[in-house]
Structure formats: C-alpha cells, structure tokens
Amino acid sequence: VDFAGRRVLQAAVVLLGARLSLGQVLRAGADSLPVTLVTLTVCLVAAQWIGRRLGVLGDLRTLIGVGTGVCGASAIAAVTPVVGAAGAEVAYAVSTIFVFNIAAVLVFPLLGHLLDMDPHAFGTFAGTAVNDMSSVVAVARAYGGDATDQAVVVKLARTLMIVPICLGLAALARRRAGRAEAEGSTGAGPEGEADAGSGVGRPAPVRITRLVPWFLLGFLALAAAHTAGLLPAAAHGPLGALAGFLITLALSAIGLSTDPARLRRTGPAPLLLGGCLWLVVTATGLAVQFLTGHL
C-alpha cells in the first residue's frame, strides 16, 4: 500500500509528461507563477499569525504552513530535518494536511462547476490550492477535460518553491542556534539531536539535490522527449491509459492507508489552523486568478 501510494503515483506523474511538450510546460508554469507566489506568501504569513493566536507551537505552525502552501507531506518531509521538528509535530502536520486533501477532493470539483470554470482555469486552481500531488490529480480528474495536465504542471512548478523555502528556513534555524549558543544555552544535545522535551534539534545541512523530487525531473525528461519527437504518436494513447491506471491504483492505496486514530489524536488547534489556511489559500487563489483575468 505504501509503495503504491508513493512510488506508483510518482511513476504516473512521470508518464503524464508524455502528453505535453516543453513549450506547454513552460507556458503553464509561467502563466501560474503569480498565483503560486501570492498564495504561498499569504499562506506562510497566515500560518504564523493565525497559529500564534491558536496557541500552535512554532515548528508545528511552520510544518502546517509549508505543507498547505507548497506540496503537502513532501514539503513537510523536506522541511522537518531543516528546522529539527519533533516526530509528534510531523505526525500532527501530516494528519492535518490529509484531512483537507480529502475535503478538496470532495468540494473543489463542485466549486469549479459552480463558478463555471474552464478546464484550464480549474487546473490552475487545483494545482495551486490543493496540497499533495495525489489529491491534485484526483481533484483535476474529477473535473474532467484538460484540467489534469494543467494541474500537474502547475503543481510541479509549485513544488520547486520548496528549494528557496528550505534554504531560508535553514538560515533562520542556524541564526537561532547561533544566538542560543552565544547566550550559553543551545537547547540541543549531540549533533542532530534535541534535548529531552524540546522537540528542536540542530538543523541538518540542506542539499538542494535532495529537495528536487525525481519524478519532477522524469516528467520534464519525458516532456522533452515528446518535444523532440522521440515518442511515436502511437505511444501517447497507451502511455496516457497506463498513467490513468497507475493514478487510480495509487489513490486507492492512499485511501487504504488512512489512519482515523491518528486524525483523532491531532487535536483541535492544529486542525483548526489547517482549516483556516486551506480557506485562505482557496480564497487567495481564486482572487488572484480573477484579478489576472484567468477566471
């Protein structure tokens, strides 16, 4: 189930690249850049402001904010070693993000039809307002048309934002650790470990090569092969059908991996923060698309 929910889905995303040219990828990424940047900025600011008022601790605020603003569990996994978050905080953040992934799958296609969005506009909306790639694909496929292709490209462009975010968080974490050491209280034990109960360890070094997901590179490689004419036209249909089958398999696995007990243990405050950020990103994404004439 874990393999299907992660690796099979990533392989399906790579296969989706066979349907697009690099020109389409670049146009879609550039077209959605204002929406991506504005929604991400608003989400990260709102995560800190709302999280403080709800009493959600700093690292957990950061994890939920980055997970909602960028790419769900993948962003949380990338940020965790950078900020030195505790395991319990990671579990809370992932559970919270997962709840609103389900909500997006159920609500966003209905919202798109209510607003009479065309597939291109809805794909941009889904790619910027939904968290994990699996949920992005599920929402876009439920809407139909060419929404899936647009949503995947926008989502992949959005995923790249994790690189500057991790670099910025690493700089902040090192500054905080240096200040604590200067005051004679580092708050950390041995390298990479946290003192008991603190939940904050020494930040791990950031390697950019580990922040760029392999399936993004695979998607671009297949799109480049399509652009160069290396993929015969007869292969497009079978590859698209295989991608659809793998997506269905992966989404089934994700449903089977749901842990209701973990969701109950999440508690109300992180869940409420996640809900507020979900609404903020949804409203901001729609507003930016409207103001830029894409809605």
Secondary structure, 3 states (H helix, E strand, C coil): CHHHHHHHHHHHHHHHHHHCCHHHHHHHHHHHHHHHHHHHHHHHHHHHHHHHHHCCCHHHHHHHHHHHHHHHHHHHHHHHHHHCCCHHHHHHHHHHHHHHHHHHHHHHHHHHHHCCCCHHHHHHHHHHHCCCHHHHHHHHHHHCCCHHHHHHHHHHHHHCCHHHHHHHHHHHHHHHHHHHHHCCCCCECCCCCECCCCCCCCCCCCCHHHHCCHHHHHHHHHHHHHHCCCCCHHHHHHHHHHHHHHHHHHHHHHHHCCCHHHHHHCCHHHHHHHHHHHHHHHHHHHHHHHHCCCC
